[in-house]
Amino acid sequence: MSSIKQVAGRRPKKVYDGGRHCAYPGCTTLISRYNKNEYCWRHFQPRPEPARVPVPPPKA
């Protein structure tokens, strides 16, 4: 069992290796243990996801 206690039905945050630096060449930004990305916020490029177009309700 983890040393982190569950509080009010919540599960503990996922933690990644500490001491990681941004993977962008020349960037020395230290990445947070809670950031799953390999790049810092300045160099992170999110992948575009398909747009979700809402379907209009059927007309009566």
N, C-alpha and C positions, 0 to 999 in steps of 0.2 A: 504494500500500500504506500502511496505517496505521502510525503510529509505535508503536502498542501491539503487542507481540509476543504470539504465541500460545504458551501454556505448556501442556505436557502434553496436547495435544489439545483444550484448552478454547478457546472463542471469547471475545473480549473482551466485557465488559459493555456494554450499550447505554447511551449517555450522551445526555441531553437538554440543552436550553439552560440555561445557568447564570443566576443572578440572578432566577429566577422567584419570585413570591410567591403565597401561597395565594389562590385566587379567591373565597373566602368574604368577603362585604362586611365591611370593618373589620379583617380579619385581616392581620397584617404578617409572618407566619411565612415564612421563606425556604425554598423547596422544594429538596430535594437534586437534584443533577444526575442521580442514578440513579433517581429517583422519576418514573414516567411519568404520574402523576395530576396534576390541576391543583389539588387541595386537599391541605392538610396532614393528618397522621394524625388530628387532632382533628375535622376537618370532612368527612373522606372517608366517604361512605356507599356501601359495596359493593353492587352489584346482586345480588339473590338469584338463585341458579341453581337449576334444577330438581333435586330430590333424586334421587339415584341409589340405587334400591332394588335390592339384590342379588337375583338370581334363585336360588331354592334349587335344589340339584342334583336331578336326577330320582331318584325312589325305585326301587330294583331290585325 
